[in-house]
Amino acid sequence: MTLLAASVTDTARFRAYGPRQINEIAARYGLPEDVRETVRLFSLVLPFRVNEYVLSQLVDWRRAPEDPIFQLVFPQRGMLTADDELLLARLSGEGGSRAELDAAVRRIRARLNPHPAGQMQLNVPRHDGVELPGLQHKYRETVLYFPGQGQTCHSYCTYCFRWAQFVGEADLRFAAPGPEGLVSYLGEHPEVSDVLVTGGDPMVMSTARLRSHLEPLLGVPTVRTIRIGTKSVAYWPQRFVTDKDADDALRLFEEVVASGRNLAVMAHFSHPRELGTDLARQALRRIRSTGALVYCQAPIIAHVNDDAETWAELWRTELAAGAVPYYMFVERDTGPHDYFKVPLARSVEVFRAAYRELPGLARTVRGPVMSATPGKVAVDGVEQTPEGRFFRLRMLQARNPALVGRPFRAHYSADASWLDELKLDTSTPADLAEAVRGTPKGSGSDSSAP
């Protein structure tokens, strides 16, 4: 890699804006009073954070509030129920008490399914009967690692399925104080070849801090791939271009690659506009020059990207930037799910229409995919049979490795948006049906699991 000085003049320092700055943002961009009030109220429950780059480079203020990037980062009316909105308005006004408001916020959050797919109950590994903080082990080959200093983001997506990481409630948060527990666990589990460093966003950390979490993994011979889950290229590409330790971060990436590991940057792009700036494209070029691989993934979400043209453009743009289109996910059943959900039938239509427009090298993408309790379930299409209409489903990944790759089907529904809303066909094998309908066997969440 050649670490050239940045050719762009944008050397802005990162500045985050949150609920306390909503009046400043509203005055700057002319947001109506009702929109400002919605952000103020809803951010009592849902996390809200944005930064200067997103505000000035990504949001099309001429189209706000309908603009997809505005929808992506600003809480919107409809993300909470009308009753909850009225309750928050009353309790946060002059007549409410702080204790009442805090209690109401906790009740609302609890109803929003803060940890979907059994993350707390099924994914947390144990060592000698003690839970290991900041780790998840759902699939045999892969462990998720949540470094405590990386549990925030440059900006928050309103659809984020990890929203509970950012609301300040310790019992809802995954966070590891350091890599010691992870390294010890990996030493006892040689079947684990992949570690996904996630959050939050690990790239909010300084390079020195990130190094303290990655370097110990290089001493574990059974770890062959290190993944970094990040939205930073979309929300703060300066992290790889003009930040004071941008070059240091790229040198760290080079060291991981030189150790013989795959380094995979799992980049989250929800809309093609996030790849439309010179900074974003330069960030990707610099990341790729280290030998790291870049894979791209995002869910299909209403109000932001629920049309084939947007997805086709997104995947073509990723390919042109040298990145690999990887997953179209189905929005998880958490947070403001009712606002963002797209029926599976519609998701299939969007995926297939966009896929047809792609060149062959972009057809690496898979979708729509539900990351559900038993594993990753792909919706491969819809079939018409003499017995009726069915979704064709397949286990791409599973807690129980014996289920991986297995096809099954469920009765077609025009409205269903998640796996538990589907009725399985009676021909579904018993082990698949048990995994889909109940607590799956073969979970990697215990130290004795395969």
Helices and strands as residue ranges (DSSP letters): E 16-17, G 19-21, H 22-29, H 33-42, E 50-51, H 52-53, I 54-58, H 68-73, H 82-91, H 98-111, I 119-123, E 126-127, E 130-131, E 135-139, E 142-145, G 148-150, G 163-166, G 170-172, H 180-188, E 194-197, G 202-204, H 207-214, G 215-219, E 225-230, H 232-235, G 237-240, H 246-258, E 262-268, G 272-275, H 278-289, E 293-300, H 308-320, E 324-330, H 337-340, H 344-356, G 360-362, E 366-371, E 375-385, E 388-398, G 401-403, E 407-411, G 419-421, H 430-437
